[in-house]
């Protein structure tokens, strides 16, 4: 039914609008607003792996490791192709690797736990 499909597409548009607003909030260092926007998108489409994945990347980039790991695990368990993308992102240093202290160790834990990458 065309009306039903149009409704679905409009809902998807609105969910991605929330993701975009979250990204914009991150650009302004407003983590609280960003997380609210990402959560709104995920509430609309709780099974959307792309939204979960990019939310996890944002969380990892901001040292919110526990929540990031939960989302990464959900995504990777459902579709292994996302693991390949994550490996490529990690290689390009999209996921920030802080050079000092615990933060550095946490990103190494993520890389090892999900990608079996060991960095000396």
N, C-alpha and C positions, 0 to 999 in steps of 0.2 A: 504494500500500500504506500503510495507516494507521500501521504500526509504523515504516516508513521516514520518513514525514512527521513523526511524533512525535520521532524521533531528530534530524531536521533542525531542528525548532523548538527542541528542548532545546539543541542546539549553538549556535543563534543566540542563545538566551537567555544562555547562558554567555559568548558573545563580548560581548554588550552589557553583561553584568555586569562584564567586564574594562574596558570603556569607562567605566562608572560609577565603578569603583574608581580608574581613572586620573584622572577628574574630581575625585574626593574627594582624591586625593593632591595635585592641583594646588591645591585649596583650602587645603591645609596646606603649600604651597610645597615639596613633595617631587617635584621634576621627575624624578629618577631612577626613582622608583617609578611615576610617571605614565607615563613612556615605556615601561617594562616592561609595564605593563597594556595600553597602546594597542597595543604590538607583539604581545602575546598575542592580542588581539582580531583584529588584522590577519592573524596567522598562521592563525587559524581560518577567516577569510573574506577572503582576499587580494583579492577582486574587489569587496568591499563599498565602494561609493563614499561612502556616508554616513560610515562609519568613517574612511576616508581623509581626507575633507574636514574633519571636526571635529578630527582629529589635526593636520592642516595648520594650521588656525586656532590651535590651542593652541601649536604650534611657532612660528608667526609672532608670536603674542602674547608669546612668551618669547625673541624675537630669534634663534631657530634658523632663520634665513632659508633657507639652502641646502636643508635637508631639507624645509622647508615648501613651497618652490617646486617641488621634485620631486613632492611629493604633489599640490599644486594642479594642476600640469601633467597628471599622470595622470588626475585627475578631470575637468578641463576638456576634455581631448582626447577622453575617452570620452563625456561628456554635457555639452553646452553649457548646460543648465539650471542646473547648479551655478555657473556663472559669474554668472548673474543673481542667485542667492542671495548669492554672495560680494560682488557690487556693493552689494547692499542692506545687508549686514553692515558693509561698509567705510563706507557712508554713515552708519550708526548708530554708527560708531566702536567697533564690537566689537573689531576688530583695533586694538590700542593704537597710538596715534601719539605716540611720545615726542617731546617738544618740543625736545630738544637733541641735537646730535652725530650720530654715524653712524647711530644707531638710527632717527632721524627719516628720514634719507636712504634707509635700507633699506626702510622701509614705503612710501616714495614709489616705489622701484624695483618693489616688488610691484604696487602699484596701476597703474603704467605698463605693466609687462610683461604683465600678464594682463587688465587692464581698459581700457587706453589712457586712463587718467585722469591728467591732469597737474595737479599742485597747485603753485602758485607760492609 
